[in-house]
Amino acid sequence: MAQMKRTAVVVASAMVALTACAPAGYRPADPAAAEPVAVAAAEPTASAEPSPSAEPVADAPPADVELTEELNGKKVPRMGKVVTDQDGWILYRFDKDTADPSSSNCVDTCAEVWPPALTDGNPQLSGVSDDKVGTITRQDGTRQLTLGGWPLYRYIGDKKPGQWKGQGVSGTWFVVAPDGKKNLTCLPEGTPKPVAPPSDSGGDSDAGGSGYNY
């Protein structure tokens, strides 16, 4: 019995010492702290809290960059499950991107028509699982949100929040569902063309069209 007591004291002392030597905020019972290496090795999620040394100040987005501050999963009439930003604009994904690894192939004039959902790495989430949300670094150094690995975009052809005129455009752009998959509800007839980029149309982004009248 004495031997068992001594063993228990040694084990308890070792656990106290381990906790005392751990970084501030470490909690042995916290599942999120159990595998920090696995979290760091995977694609970083928007909800991650990187250490100050891991996220240099230079990576902060420029002051004039419009950020997507919220991802909201919701249902809208006819379309069903969608994801919107903080202003209610519906977000899209692009078939020519890749999800594993996450990568965007929409740059230059494409990104004028389909503005990337940029982030500072800390969006507010509602109706979207944080383990589905991540980020990629674009060619210009900005960070873009991903959902289920797929980079997210807005469409300048949508003239008011809640529209989805980008659905099915070029046969490659689709409304994104809260799990990152394509929402294939309410597909247009034929293959709509995208609106013209502002740089080609003198700021008139109504050129082209999707065939939706709402």
Backbone bond lengths (Angstrom), bond angles and torsions (degrees), N, CA, C in turn:
res aa  C-N    CA-C-N  psi(-1)  N-CA   C-N-CA  omega(-1)  CA-C   N-CA-C  phi
1 M - - - 1.472 - - 1.520 110.36 -
2 A 1.365 116.82 -41.85 1.464 120.63 179.04 1.515 110.76 -61.86
3 Q 1.364 115.13 -38.62 1.470 119.37 179.82 1.517 109.88 -62.94
4 M 1.330 118.90 -41.27 1.467 122.82 -179.34 1.516 110.27 -65.18
5 K 1.352 117.87 -39.61 1.449 120.94 179.15 1.520 110.60 -63.66
6 R 1.346 115.65 -43.45 1.465 118.58 179.45 1.517 111.03 -62.19
7 T 1.343 117.21 -39.89 1.472 121.52 179.55 1.515 110.98 -63.09
8 A 1.336 116.01 -42.93 1.467 120.38 179.97 1.509 110.77 -63.50
9 V 1.343 116.26 -39.69 1.466 119.94 179.93 1.518 110.39 -64.92
10 V 1.337 117.32 -41.10 1.466 121.87 179.60 1.513 110.66 -63.22
11 V 1.348 116.87 -45.65 1.459 121.17 -179.57 1.512 110.20 -62.82
12 A 1.340 116.66 -45.84 1.466 120.48 -179.62 1.511 110.44 -62.40
13 S 1.337 116.75 -40.98 1.462 120.18 179.35 1.513 111.09 -63.93
14 A 1.333 116.42 -39.08 1.467 120.48 179.67 1.512 110.89 -64.58
15 M 1.336 117.26 -39.62 1.463 120.72 179.84 1.508 110.57 -67.36
16 V 1.351 117.45 -38.84 1.466 120.61 177.44 1.513 110.10 -63.63
17 A 1.331 116.18 -43.06 1.458 120.38 179.74 1.514 110.99 -63.99
18 L 1.348 117.70 -40.72 1.462 121.81 179.54 1.516 110.58 -62.27
19 T 1.364 115.70 -44.38 1.463 119.76 -179.79 1.514 110.55 -65.45
20 A 1.329 116.64 -40.09 1.460 120.31 -178.81 1.518 111.35 -65.08
21 C 1.335 118.87 -31.41 1.463 122.66 -178.43 1.516 112.63 -87.81
22 A 1.346 117.50 -10.49 1.459 120.85 -177.06 1.518 110.11 -74.17
23 P 1.361 117.49 160.41 1.465 120.42 178.05 1.521 110.76 -60.73
24 A 1.323 115.92 157.24 1.461 121.02 178.73 1.521 110.35 -57.41
25 G 1.310 116.10 135.67 1.459 120.46 178.93 1.507 113.64 91.63
26 Y 1.353 117.30 -5.77 1.464 120.00 -179.69 1.516 110.30 -69.43
27 R 1.346 116.70 131.22 1.464 122.27 176.94 1.517 108.45 -129.99
28 P 1.337 118.38 114.96 1.467 120.49 -176.19 1.509 113.40 -55.72
29 A 1.342 118.47 -30.40 1.467 120.50 -176.37 1.513 112.28 -86.33
30 D 1.338 116.90 -4.34 1.463 120.63 -177.50 1.517 110.05 -80.87
31 P 1.357 119.87 113.05 1.468 121.73 -177.74 1.517 111.57 -58.45
32 A 1.332 117.82 -32.78 1.468 120.11 -176.49 1.508 110.82 -67.57
33 A 1.359 117.02 -23.37 1.455 119.58 -178.91 1.514 111.86 -90.83
34 A 1.325 117.33 -2.54 1.463 120.50 -173.46 1.505 112.26 -72.83
35 E 1.336 118.74 -33.58 1.447 121.34 -175.97 1.525 111.35 -133.09
36 P 1.353 117.47 64.59 1.468 118.85 -178.14 1.509 112.84 -63.23
37 V 1.332 118.30 -30.52 1.457 120.70 -178.71 1.520 110.42 -67.21
38 A 1.355 116.88 -41.28 1.459 120.42 -179.76 1.524 110.51 -63.44
39 V 1.327 117.17 -39.64 1.460 119.96 179.40 1.510 110.36 -65.84
40 A 1.330 116.42 -41.29 1.460 119.41 -178.62 1.514 111.24 -69.53
41 A 1.339 117.17 -32.76 1.456 120.18 -177.01 1.511 111.94 -74.86
42 A 1.334 116.48 -29.82 1.458 120.03 179.15 1.508 109.63 -76.03
43 E 1.329 116.21 171.80 1.457 119.88 176.48 1.515 108.30 -60.50
44 P 1.352 117.92 129.79 1.462 119.25 -176.52 1.512 111.33 -63.90
45 T 1.321 116.81 137.39 1.450 120.19 179.40 1.507 109.78 -94.34
46 A 1.338 114.72 160.01 1.453 119.79 -177.10 1.514 111.82 -66.38
47 S 1.341 116.91 -19.43 1.450 119.43 -177.25 1.523 112.05 -93.26
48 A 1.341 117.59 -3.17 1.454 120.77 -178.25 1.521 109.81 -65.28
49 E 1.342 116.81 151.46 1.448 122.35 178.08 1.521 108.07 -116.07
50 P 1.344 118.33 84.61 1.457 120.15 -177.44 1.521 111.33 -67.71
51 S 1.331 116.05 154.64 1.448 120.50 177.08 1.514 109.28 -71.71
52 P 1.347 118.31 157.62 1.462 120.53 -178.67 1.522 112.72 -56.84
53 S 1.350 117.43 -35.50 1.461 119.40 -178.57 1.513 112.30 -73.46
54 A 1.371 118.06 -22.24 1.455 121.24 -177.69 1.514 111.86 -84.47
55 E 1.321 118.06 -15.21 1.455 121.16 -175.57 1.525 108.59 -128.04
56 P 1.342 119.33 85.29 1.450 121.28 -176.15 1.517 111.88 -62.96
57 V 1.336 114.70 152.84 1.455 120.52 -178.50 1.513 111.28 -59.74
58 A 1.329 117.68 -30.31 1.462 121.63 -177.57 1.517 112.48 -62.59
59 D 1.346 117.93 -20.82 1.452 121.18 -178.50 1.526 112.88 -82.82
60 A 1.331 117.87 -4.47 1.462 120.21 178.72 1.525 108.79 -64.13
61 P 1.357 117.49 141.59 1.459 119.53 -178.38 1.520 111.28 -65.68
62 P 1.333 118.06 149.11 1.459 120.36 176.05 1.519 111.05 -57.98
63 A 1.327 115.50 153.62 1.466 120.14 -174.44 1.520 112.56 -63.34
64 D 1.353 117.18 -27.38 1.461 119.42 -175.70 1.527 113.20 -91.71
65 V 1.327 118.01 4.32 1.462 121.58 179.86 1.522 109.56 -81.73
66 E 1.338 116.17 129.38 1.460 120.44 177.27 1.523 109.35 -80.79
67 L 1.310 116.22 121.77 1.459 120.99 -175.78 1.518 111.75 -98.25
68 T 1.323 114.99 150.09 1.461 121.64 170.13 1.520 106.21 -89.99
69 E 1.322 115.96 105.64 1.458 120.68 -172.29 1.517 113.38 -91.15
70 E 1.342 116.91 -13.89 1.461 120.31 179.96 1.526 110.04 -140.91
71 L 1.320 115.83 147.70 1.457 123.19 167.01 1.520 106.43 -122.25
72 N 1.328 115.66 116.51 1.454 121.06 -176.05 1.525 111.03 -119.83
73 G 1.328 116.58 114.89 1.457 120.71 174.52 1.515 109.36 -83.97
74 K 1.322 117.00 128.62 1.457 120.38 -177.78 1.516 110.22 -154.71
75 K 1.325 116.08 175.17 1.459 122.41 173.99 1.517 109.10 -110.35
76 V 1.333 116.04 136.76 1.453 120.99 176.14 1.529 108.40 -123.52
77 P 1.326 117.85 155.81 1.460 120.23 -179.31 1.524 112.00 -56.19
78 R 1.326 115.56 139.01 1.462 125.47 177.29 1.526 114.19 71.74
79 M 1.322 117.84 -47.20 1.462 119.68 -176.85 1.521 112.32 -79.84
80 G 1.310 118.59 -32.56 1.457 120.49 -178.76 1.516 112.05 87.69
81 K 1.325 117.61 -133.56 1.462 122.10 -173.48 1.524 111.05 -77.47
82 V 1.335 115.32 126.22 1.458 122.16 -179.86 1.524 108.37 -138.96
83 V 1.333 114.89 174.82 1.462 121.90 172.31 1.523 107.57 -125.45
84 T 1.319 116.83 132.12 1.456 120.94 178.43 1.525 110.38 -121.72
85 D 1.339 114.74 163.69 1.460 119.20 172.31 1.516 109.77 -88.42
86 Q 1.321 116.81 -169.06 1.463 121.16 -175.43 1.528 112.81 -66.56
87 D 1.334 117.30 -20.17 1.461 120.88 -179.32 1.522 113.10 -99.79
88 G 1.331 116.66 2.82 1.457 120.33 177.90 1.516 114.66 90.79
89 W 1.344 118.44 4.63 1.468 120.53 177.42 1.518 109.73 -73.12
90 I 1.313 116.80 132.04 1.468 122.06 179.77 1.534 109.61 -74.97
91 L 1.331 115.58 139.90 1.463 122.14 -177.08 1.524 111.28 -103.80
92 Y 1.342 114.03 155.71 1.462 122.04 -173.12 1.526 111.21 -129.03
93 R 1.340 114.61 165.55 1.461 122.43 170.46 1.527 108.85 -128.54
94 F 1.342 115.56 160.20 1.461 123.40 -170.00 1.526 109.24 -120.84
95 D 1.341 116.83 124.47 1.470 120.42 -176.98 1.528 113.27 -63.30
96 K 1.335 117.86 -22.66 1.471 120.09 -178.79 1.523 112.56 -86.01
97 D 1.335 117.04 -3.94 1.457 120.66 169.28 1.527 108.76 -79.37
98 T 1.314 116.65 176.45 1.462 121.23 174.02 1.523 109.17 -128.03
99 A 1.320 115.39 150.43 1.465 121.03 -179.29 1.524 112.59 -104.49
100 D 1.331 118.36 -18.78 1.453 121.60 -177.18 1.529 109.47 -146.46
101 P 1.330 117.17 90.29 1.465 127.16 3.73 1.520 111.54 -79.26
102 S 1.320 116.33 157.38 1.458 120.80 179.66 1.524 109.64 -68.17
103 S 1.322 115.47 129.13 1.466 120.12 -178.62 1.515 109.55 -156.93
104 S 1.338 116.33 141.03 1.459 121.89 178.14 1.522 110.35 -102.14
105 N 1.334 115.76 132.78 1.462 121.81 174.61 1.521 110.98 -112.74
106 C 1.327 116.86 17.90 1.459 121.81 177.51 1.524 108.14 -107.75
107 V 1.325 116.09 101.72 1.460 121.99 -178.45 1.526 109.10 -133.14
108 D 1.320 116.15 172.94 1.462 123.37 175.88 1.532 111.01 55.45
109 T 1.345 118.14 -124.31 1.469 119.93 -175.92 1.524 111.65 -65.95
110 C 1.326 116.97 -29.96 1.467 119.37 176.34 1.522 110.06 -59.59
111 A 1.332 116.93 -42.98 1.455 120.77 -178.55 1.527 112.32 -72.66
112 E 1.336 117.78 -15.85 1.462 119.97 173.07 1.526 110.13 -72.44
113 V 1.323 116.02 -37.86 1.463 120.97 -179.83 1.526 110.72 -81.92
114 W 1.319 116.04 -34.45 1.467 122.28 -178.51 1.527 108.38 -121.58
115 P 1.328 118.48 79.69 1.462 120.74 -177.93 1.531 111.47 -60.49
116 P 1.328 117.36 128.17 1.467 119.74 178.69 1.524 111.35 -63.47
117 A 1.323 115.83 147.65 1.466 121.52 174.89 1.526 107.31 -81.19
118 L 1.330 115.83 95.04 1.460 121.40 -174.77 1.525 110.54 -86.99
119 T 1.314 115.36 155.91 1.463 120.15 -173.02 1.516 111.23 -147.26
120 D 1.339 114.79 158.12 1.458 120.67 168.73 1.524 110.40 -95.19
121 G 1.343 115.94 6.04 1.463 121.29 177.41 1.505 114.27 94.65
122 N 1.333 117.76 6.83 1.467 119.01 -176.33 1.522 111.82 -141.45
123 P 1.352 118.38 58.83 1.463 119.55 179.01 1.522 111.34 -75.50
124 Q 1.308 115.75 154.09 1.457 120.89 173.19 1.535 108.14 -84.25
125 L 1.324 117.05 135.86 1.453 121.82 -175.24 1.523 111.09 -115.13
126 S 1.331 115.41 137.06 1.458 121.53 175.39 1.523 108.21 -144.90
127 G 1.323 116.85 119.95 1.452 120.57 -178.27 1.509 113.60 74.64
128 V 1.333 116.25 11.70 1.464 122.88 178.56 1.524 107.35 -131.21
129 S 1.324 117.02 130.04 1.459 121.05 -178.45 1.520 110.93 -74.52
130 D 1.340 117.00 132.28 1.454 119.30 -177.00 1.520 113.09 -65.36
131 D 1.351 117.59 -22.61 1.462 118.41 178.32 1.524 112.48 -77.03
132 K 1.324 117.35 -5.09 1.464 121.62 175.62 1.534 111.86 -95.11
133 V 1.328 116.01 -13.57 1.464 120.89 -172.09 1.519 110.37 -97.62
134 G 1.325 115.94 135.16 1.460 121.39 177.09 1.512 109.97 -147.94
135 T 1.311 116.38 -169.79 1.460 121.27 177.65 1.523 110.00 -140.83
136 I 1.327 115.11 157.11 1.464 122.07 168.84 1.527 106.90 -128.78
137 T 1.319 115.36 159.06 1.458 120.75 174.20 1.518 108.75 -99.64
138 R 1.334 116.33 122.33 1.451 121.39 -178.94 1.524 111.05 -79.79
139 Q 1.341 115.84 172.19 1.456 120.75 -177.12 1.518 112.61 -59.64
140 D 1.349 116.71 -30.18 1.459 119.77 -178.91 1.525 112.85 -88.11
141 G 1.332 116.87 5.06 1.451 121.00 177.10 1.509 115.12 91.78
142 T 1.336 118.15 -7.75 1.462 120.37 177.14 1.523 109.59 -77.25
143 R 1.320 115.81 161.07 1.459 121.63 -179.39 1.518 109.47 -106.69
144 Q 1.332 115.39 132.64 1.460 122.08 -177.46 1.518 109.74 -114.71
145 L 1.320 116.02 138.30 1.460 120.95 178.19 1.520 111.40 -72.18
146 T 1.314 115.63 144.86 1.462 121.80 172.96 1.524 108.61 -124.34
147 L 1.315 115.20 155.45 1.467 121.69 177.21 1.515 107.85 -135.87
148 G 1.310 116.57 118.34 1.456 120.04 -173.22 1.519 110.96 61.62
149 G 1.324 116.57 26.91 1.463 122.46 -178.75 1.516 114.26 90.69
150 W 1.344 118.38 -15.70 1.462 121.94 -174.79 1.529 110.92 -90.68
151 P 1.342 117.32 125.76 1.464 120.08 175.77 1.531 111.18 -59.33
152 L 1.333 115.97 146.06 1.456 122.38 -175.71 1.533 111.71 -108.36
153 Y 1.339 115.13 147.73 1.467 121.92 -176.61 1.532 110.40 -142.72
154 R 1.326 114.35 159.63 1.456 122.14 164.29 1.522 107.90 -101.40
155 Y 1.345 116.48 173.86 1.469 121.66 178.72 1.524 108.06 -130.14
156 I 1.345 117.42 124.88 1.464 119.81 -177.05 1.524 111.72 -73.15
157 G 1.340 117.03 -11.29 1.460 119.90 175.22 1.518 112.99 -74.15
158 D 1.325 117.15 -16.70 1.464 120.64 173.62 1.526 107.61 -78.03
159 K 1.327 116.32 122.43 1.458 120.65 -174.29 1.522 113.78 -95.62
160 K 1.307 116.61 -10.88 1.464 119.38 176.80 1.525 108.19 -153.73
161 P 1.326 116.39 154.07 1.463 119.69 178.66 1.526 111.16 -55.45
162 G 1.330 114.50 140.53 1.461 119.87 178.84 1.509 114.06 96.25
163 Q 1.341 118.45 -14.16 1.467 120.31 175.89 1.518 110.22 -77.89
164 W 1.332 115.96 156.99 1.480 121.08 177.25 1.523 109.41 -137.95
165 K 1.320 116.60 49.66 1.459 120.22 -179.39 1.527 112.46 -68.59
166 G 1.316 116.81 -9.85 1.459 119.85 176.35 1.516 113.57 -84.27
167 Q 1.330 117.80 -4.88 1.463 120.55 -177.41 1.523 110.85 -63.21
168 G 1.343 116.24 120.43 1.459 121.85 176.55 1.507 115.15 78.78
169 V 1.331 118.49 4.94 1.466 120.59 -179.13 1.530 110.11 -60.95
170 S 1.336 114.54 131.95 1.475 122.77 -178.98 1.520 112.92 59.97
171 G 1.324 117.20 8.19 1.460 120.69 -178.10 1.518 113.04 70.89
172 T 1.346 117.22 12.45 1.463 120.95 -175.03 1.522 113.91 -131.35
173 W 1.332 117.25 -10.42 1.463 120.75 -177.85 1.530 109.62 -111.51
174 F 1.337 115.15 132.18 1.458 119.32 -176.60 1.527 110.48 -142.66
175 V 1.325 114.35 147.29 1.463 120.47 172.06 1.529 108.09 -57.15
176 V 1.321 115.97 137.25 1.463 119.69 -179.23 1.526 109.59 -94.94
177 A 1.327 115.50 139.18 1.465 122.25 176.50 1.530 109.48 -88.83
178 P 1.324 119.17 163.75 1.467 121.60 -177.63 1.527 115.02 -59.54
179 D 1.337 118.12 -17.72 1.464 119.92 177.05 1.522 112.29 -94.88
180 G 1.342 117.55 4.41 1.463 121.69 179.79 1.508 114.04 90.55
181 K 1.332 117.69 -7.00 1.460 120.63 179.60 1.530 110.37 -81.81
182 K 1.342 115.93 165.88 1.454 120.66 177.02 1.516 110.56 -73.00
183 N 1.302 116.53 135.04 1.454 121.42 170.32 1.530 106.27 -90.23
184 L 1.320 117.19 110.08 1.460 121.93 -175.71 1.527 112.19 -99.74
185 T 1.330 115.85 19.07 1.456 120.70 176.25 1.525 109.64 -78.03
186 C 1.307 117.03 149.08 1.463 122.47 172.10 1.529 111.79 56.34
187 L 1.323 115.98 51.57 1.465 119.76 176.69 1.526 110.32 -76.24
188 P 1.324 117.95 142.59 1.468 120.70 179.22 1.516 110.83 -75.00
189 E 1.311 116.44 162.05 1.461 120.29 172.70 1.524 108.64 -77.11
190 G 1.332 115.92 140.23 1.454 119.16 -178.77 1.515 111.61 73.17
191 T 1.332 115.19 -161.52 1.463 121.54 -179.41 1.523 109.01 -123.93
192 P 1.316 117.61 99.62 1.465 120.41 -178.44 1.524 112.20 -62.07
193 K 1.324 115.35 149.27 1.463 121.18 174.88 1.521 108.92 -94.33
194 P 1.338 116.84 151.29 1.473 118.98 177.89 1.518 110.78 -74.17
195 V 1.318 115.78 159.15 1.458 119.62 172.01 1.520 108.63 -67.73
196 A 1.326 115.85 161.66 1.462 120.53 -179.79 1.525 110.41 -74.12
197 P 1.317 117.53 146.71 1.470 119.12 176.08 1.515 110.33 -67.16
198 P 1.323 118.59 147.98 1.459 121.41 -179.74 1.522 113.44 -54.79
199 S 1.326 117.49 -34.49 1.465 120.17 -178.27 1.513 112.22 -67.99
200 D 1.350 118.25 -21.16 1.465 121.51 -179.78 1.518 112.82 -99.74
201 S 1.331 116.96 -15.63 1.456 118.99 -173.03 1.514 113.56 -118.47
202 G 1.337 115.90 13.91 1.451 119.13 179.14 1.510 113.08 64.83
203 G 1.338 116.06 28.28 1.459 120.26 178.93 1.509 113.49 92.29
204 D 1.360 117.56 -4.31 1.464 120.41 178.79 1.505 108.74 -90.39
205 S 1.313 116.19 95.49 1.463 120.28 -177.39 1.517 111.63 -86.97
206 D 1.341 118.32 9.72 1.459 120.41 177.09 1.523 112.10 -85.10
207 A 1.346 116.51 -7.95 1.461 118.45 178.12 1.516 109.07 -61.47
208 G 1.323 115.85 148.88 1.460 118.96 -174.66 1.510 108.57 80.91
209 G 1.301 117.30 -147.65 1.464 119.28 178.47 1.497 111.56 150.71
210 S 1.316 115.41 166.82 1.455 119.89 -175.31 1.509 113.16 -114.34
211 G 1.322 117.74 -10.63 1.445 119.71 -178.12 1.503 113.62 88.17
212 Y 1.348 118.30 -1.57 1.447 121.60 175.84 1.522 108.80 -87.62
213 N 1.314 117.43 135.54 1.456 121.84 179.43 1.521 110.13 -118.48
214 Y 1.308 115.93 78.67 1.454 120.76 177.01 1.512 108.74 -158.58
